[in-house]
C-alpha cells in the first residue's frame, strides 16, 4: 500500500488520507475540480463546494481559459483613484461636423437617410417607410418626398352592377325587375332605389304590362266585361247593335 511522505520518524494514518478519482490526497489538501468545484480532504472524506468569486470591479472581463472567476485586467479597480476610461469614443467626426455618441442626424440635403453616431463610427440607413394598403398601380412618389403615398381613387363614372355586369351612367333611372321599384345611379357611384305605392283604386282596374299601377281612366266596363278605348263590341241587348268604347 502507498505510504505518505512526511518528516523523519512520522507517518500519516491511512484512515486520514483521502482517495478521490484514483488519486490520493493528504489530510488538509485543497484542490479545484472541473466545473469550478473547490475540494478539501478532511478526516478521510472529500468535501467539495462551488468556487466563490470576489470581483472588485464593476465591469469584469470573462474568466480566462482554465480559470473559474472573471478578472479585472484592463479596467481600473474600484479601490484605485484613477478615473474609469470610456469604452467607446464619445464623438464622431463626419463631413466636417462633430456628433455626440448616440446622436441621430440626416445627411445634408437628404432627409431620406438617417445616420447615427456609434462608438466613433457613423452608420447611415434609409428612413423606413410605412406599409401601404393600396395596389402598386395606385402608389405615387411625389417630388421631395422619401416614401410613396396612395393616389386618390378615380371618381366613379357610373354604377356597376356585379349581378349582370351592366354599368349605368350617373343619373340613369331603371327598374330592376319590379315595375313598382325604380332605381337611380348616384354621382358617387351608389345606387338608390325607391318603391311606388298605388293609391288610386277602381272597381275594374286595367292592368297594363310593364306599368306599376292599374289604369282606372282608360277602358269601359259593360255587362261585367272591360273594353279598351275605341274598342267595338256587340250589344248584349240587341245583337243588331254595335257598341264602341269612348273615354
Secondary structure, 3 states (H helix, E strand, C coil): CCCCCCCCCCCCCHHHCEEECCEEECCCCEEEECCCEEEEEECCEEEEEECCCCCCCCCCECCCCCCCCCECCCCCCCCCCCCCCCCCCCEEEECCEEEECCCEEEECCEEEEEEEEECCEEEEEECCCCCCCCCHHHEECCCCCCCCEECCCCCCCEEECCCCCCEEECCCEECCCCCCEEEEECCCCCEEEEECCCCCCCCCCECCCCCCCCECCCCEEECCEEECCCCEEECCCCCCCEEECCC
